[in-house]
Amino acid sequence: MTQVRPRITKAVIPAAGLGTRFLPATKATPKEMLPVVDKPAIQYVVEEAVAAGLSDVLMVTGRNKRPLEDHFDRNYELEEALTRKGDSSRLARVRESSDLATMHYVRQGDPKGLGHAVLCAEPHVADQPFAVLLGDDLIDPRDPLLTRMIDTSERFGGSVVALMEVPPEQIHLYGCAAVEKTGDESDIVRVTDLVEKPSAAEAPSAYAVIGRYVLDPAVFDVLKQTPPGRSGEIQLTDALRELARDETPGGPVHGVLFDGRRYDTGDRGDYLRAIVRLACEREDLGPDFRAWLRRFVSEDMQA
């Protein structure tokens, strides 16, 4: 008899990083709260989880992350002020973040890596499969990557990672997957091995693991036995490598190949490009902003 897997309803968002690449802006403001146009980056991530049917969101935080909790909570004074002004449009936008999902929070404590952050979610997740979304990667809502990953998990069992082909000179920035075909569907592969941040010569493929995962709860037992790896941190990649082995309970590991629109907000240059792209596509901002941008580029080329 085919085992029925529980429906995935829980998302885990690690958000304990210090954001050192964005200092001094992140000295007192969590990097996840930096605005992308007019919403903090973290709100895009929560919206993506909700759009995929995940109504229960656990955020793994650290010191100085209280603004994250405040953002997804009600602000009664601000709401009352907007109500008195009759500003229903801004009132709806303020309430939007607090009405998105059922939010939970846990402190990571010592920053021991992504694997440790995921392990902090065990008391909340228990024995259910769950999704992990990293806040540095924003996936365009027109590209339902997470929904495809959940469907793949329900079909094959085990865990699922998101994979994106990157140039050889960039593969050292990511976990890298060795893969094999699974059948007729060109975007789903079986992951046979994983290497954390390999050199171009050592990389088993050009497929990088980007910040979306659907994980079997067996990952927790593996993480507990996973020694610190690169940079002295507990790497989720190492645990997934163990799960990818045929004889390991909690496997297999599949990958969904993604070639859609991804915005990397963890790098300063890519963060700025993400803002420009998203602003250009906004109906309320795009026409004027694109016109200004064309003039700016034209004037810059002539200078």
ABEGO torsion letter per residue (X at the ends): XBBBBBBBABBBBBAABAGAAAOAAAAABBAAABBBEABBAAAAAAAAAAAAGBABBBBBBBBGAAAAAAAABBBAAAAAAAAAAGBAAAAAAAAAAAAABBBBBBBAEBBAEAAAAAAAAAAAAEABBBBBBBAABBBBAABBAAAAAAAAAAAAEEBBBBBBBBBAAAAAABBBBBBBBAEABAABBBBABBBBGBBAAABABABBBBABBBBBAAAAAAAAABBBBBGGBBBAAAAAAAAABAABBGOBBBBBBBABBBBBAABAAAAAAAAAAAAAABAAAAAAAAAAAAAAAAAAAAX
